[in-house]
Each structure stands twice: as C-alpha cells, then as structure tokens.
C-alpha cells in the first residue's frame, strides 16, 4: 500500500473517525442503526451477490490505484446483478484495514466506488470497518428482478444463439500494458489508453437489461412464453462463461473464433493466437454472455448494434467446441481446467 | 489457527474443491448462478446488515473453536436484524483463507454457523471464498420488516421506559473464564458452563420481536399510533447501546444500577463494581435494549417474565446517568469514550 501521499493513518483517527469521514459517501438517512432499511418493489425477487477482495491477491498498487480498485470492486458486483437480470438496490462494504493505511487511500477507494455506483444510482447502504493485517474489501450487492425475467446459467436450450455484449480481451490487454509498459511500442496512445481504461474502469452491462426484457416480452407473445434467457457475465473469462452455462444447462456449444469481438487495436499488435487467448481466458471484461432463441438474438443484435455479437450456438451433448474460419486450424474443445484455481 | 486435527489443507483442494464441500450447508436451489434469488414479502422493507471478522482481532483459537466462531458470527448478524425488528431472509458469507488452513476448520466454522442459522430457519444464500494471508469472515444478513414496525435508535421519547432483555455481563465473564480458568475456583461448574456458553453461543433475540409487535399493535389503539419503538442490540455493551440511542434520539437517560439484570453467579463471585462493569461495558451479550412508553414496557415485562427488565427512563437533556441504590455511591455520567476504539 503506497501511503506516502498522506501522513494521516487509519490508526490516527480510529474506526469511529474513519466511519465519520466515509459517511459522506452514503445517503444520510441510511446511517446510524444496526442495519439499513430499503424499500423494495412488491412482486419482485431479491437478488444477492457477494465478493471478497484481498490486497496483493485481487488488487495491487502496481496496477490499480485506490480509485480504480474501488471502481472495479463495485463494477464486479453490479455486473453479477446484471448477469441475473436484476436492477441494483444497494451495496454494503466490509473493510479490513491495517492501522498504517493512509486515510486518503481509503477515501480514494470510496471515491472510486461511488463514481461507479452513482452512474447506476446505487447507494452504499451499510458497512463495517475493522482492523486487519491485510487490506480486505468485502462487497455485497443486492438488487431486484421480476421472477419471470431472471437470467440463470441453467436454462440454455439446444438451438439458442450465444450472444456476447461488447468486446473481449481488452481488460487483459490493459493489465499486460500496465505490467509491461514496453509492449505498447506498436500501439497508438489512444488505443493503449482505451485498453488500460477497460481494465481499470470496466462497465457493468446493466444498460442491456431493459432492452433485453423489451425483446423477451414482445417475442414471448409469439414464442414459448416459458422459455427463459440463460446467461452470466464474463468476469472469469468468455470461455469460462460459456462452459459454466453449458455445464449448468447440460448442453454443448459451438463457438466461431472469427465472430468473437476483439478490440480493433489487437489487429496489428497481437498474434491471432494471443488475441483469442486474451478474449477467451483473459477475464474481467464484465460483459454479458447470453443464450437466446435465434430470432430474439437477432433482434437484440439489431438493437444493440456493435455492442452485441452472435458468436455461436447451443448444441446437444456437453462439449464446447471452438471452430476457426481457417479450416487448417483444428477445432478445439474448451474445458474448465484451462482456467485457474486461486489457491494453486 | 490450530490445524493439527486434519492434514488436508485448503490449498490441497483449491477454491473450487472447498466450495463443493461447503455447498452441503446451503439450500441446493440457490447455488450456481452469479447471485442468489430470494422471494420477498410485498409491503415489507428490506433490512441489511454486514459484519467483518478477522482472525486474532475478532476471534481466536484460544477462546473460540471454529464452530463457536461460526455460531457467534451468525448470531451477531441475526441480532442486528432483531435490533431493527426484522425477520431474517438469508445471509451471505465471504471467506478469506490462507492456504494452510485445515479444510476441517472451515467445515467446522460452517457447521457452527448453520447450527445457529437453522434455529431461525435462515439459509446461507451465497458467498465467496478467496485466498488471503489472514482468515477473514465477512457476513451480510438480510431481513424484512413491516415499515411501520422498524426499530430505530433515533425515536426514543422522554418518558419512555428503558427495557433490556435477558441478563448482561455473562458473555464477558465467560470470556474471562476462558482466558483465565483459575478465576473459576469459587464458581460451581454449572454456573461456569452457563457463563462460557453465553460467550460462545449467544442467542439473537429474534424471539422477542413477534411479542413486541403484538403489544405495539394492541397499545397503538389507545395510544399515539405514530410513536415508534426505539432500540438496538447490546453487542457493544449495554452502556454503549443506551448512549447510542440517547445520542441518536437527542435525549438523556437515568439508569438504575440495581435494576440491571446480572447472572446470579456474579453475587458471590465478583465485586459489585466488577459485576456492573461487565454488564455495562462487557459487550457481546446480544440482548435488546428497547425504549417503550411505560404501559407498553410493563406489558412486555409481564409477557417476557424474567427475560425482560425495566432498567431506567428516558429523560430530557443529553446525559446518561447511572444511579445507585446505595446513595453513598455518587451518580455516574456514562460516556461513549469509556468504550474502546478498534484501531487504538
């Protein structure tokens, strides 16, 4: 933790002093009781997700400022809500801090979180600050969704089109640029900045949800009204998302490598292999991976334009196969074990 | 962390392996998506509370087994919901673990949590497990409450009776007995066990809430229907609770020392000064401190019997005064600074 910017440490003002400083990031009517109270919409289900982030494991001063760590933590949780088709109601923040962390670092963390949260009108509704040998951030986000419109991993059906929002691989490329600035020599400043921003300030795709429901509502009049949208976010990588959906839905998939939307800067900068590797396994793009009946998928792509692409199809069986336009490249079978285990 | 009991470490089975083992503690329909989905009652507000617990700061193998650490963590969060007048819907658990923690320790932690949660039919609805240099537990609990029946700190009124549930000081005495077993020499085994159990297995007072609402509903027919119950739990000590309520409500209070219910074992074991100190400042009794109009308070005490006691009155001004039966002992003015700061 880089504390040089400020001489005031957490231990100088104590838990209570820090809480008082951080209250300006929270709505005033929510503070001061044992728990926060929030109005909910009748007929809607509560959707809850939680994440834990540890200094040196999930964020690091080398690649992530306090503001960016805050933004990313908030964005990851809002993305989980978007992945369920839910609109956020609020988040709670648990913070473990060593006494020698600069108060300014904590304030910048909250600044970054609220910058992200305010874009989506999400209040910080509660929290806990405790002493810990390692800076730790525990976020729980909760939202509401129409029970008929909840997106799950387990409801993909054979014949569904697989759609991704946005582009994939940008966040990983941004991380590489932060870790190894020298690799940017063939990149325009603009492209470099865009990739780094994709890593530091990912956007949860809550914007897609209302458009999606509009399509589902109009399509369900003519199609099977019981069919549910399957999906999840691509926070652990695009390959992981497709594999998780297929496993939960007991189906397979064919992905077309050439259809996976990549950052245009990859073209003359990375080999096709590396580009695809970043897109499939890079992770942290926080886009949505959705499985829809083909007609609904086409309508969604028309509505979202460049912001959505059909990259494959749900198939019988259980294998997820990556096909290449160049038929000399053999098909690849993707597997979850190509991912990584955090305790490894 | 005492890992001698089992040779299997968290790093041996990884995040995924550990998640799979812990899923037996969660309802099966809730697992497997980006977030959990919960049904809510219409017309009720959502109540949310969060706690963070760090090994060596908030729990320790010296005084707390894994099961007890789990029970206490769950109980503390359910107590926060009870303190708001809310019924629990579910909890999420974030867990940070060093790789060398025994898998059996984690399972025993979850065992203790679920033992407490099952008493109140509360499901674990989500979680996150991450690598961390220090064992860290982040719990967020959700509940629902009738918006007209929410208990807040800020609504105490002059003339209200101050009620406490249960007894105070037992948890602190139990902790002292665990830290210094030799002080138990004048205590019967039964009494000793009861005090240690009070510390290791505190009970959130969710049982009081329905009784309270019954009284409020019947009383509101004849009294001011707009009057709200003020209160909080005594997790940070009885003195802290009364002081917090008075500060939030901009009132004062008179407490009668002789009315504060103590464990009967204190009589011949501790000095009156130490007994009162444990009761006022010991903390972690997880009882409720409530401010009610005198008639409602009497009715509550009649209904709860020995489980509730009127210990004082809300007064004008801002001072919280402790009066003693023995008039030779001068009145004391209590203050928040007699508590402690975690970063101190």
Interface residues (C-beta under 8 A of the other chain):
Chain A: X10 X11 X13 X14 X15 X16 X18 X32 X33 X34 X35 X36 X37 X38 X39 X40 X42 X43 X44 X45 X46 X47 X48 X49 X50 X51 X52 X53 X54 X56 X57 X58 X79 X80 X81 X83 X84 X86 X89 X90 X92 X93 X94 X95 X96 X97 X99 X125 X126 X127 X128 X129 X130 X131 X132 X133 X134 X136 X138 X140 X141 X142 X143 X145 X147 X150 X152 X153 X154 X232 X233 X248 X341 X342 X343 X344
Chain B: X10 X11 X13 X14 X15 X16 X18 X32 X33 X34 X35 X36 X37 X38 X39 X40 X42 X43 X44 X45 X46 X47 X48 X49 X50 X51 X52 X53 X54 X56 X57 X58 X79 X80 X81 X83 X84 X86 X89 X90 X92 X93 X94 X95 X96 X97 X99 X125 X126 X127 X128 X129 X130 X131 X132 X133 X134 X136 X138 X140 X141 X142 X143 X145 X147 X150 X152 X153 X154 X232 X233 X248 X341 X342 X343 X344
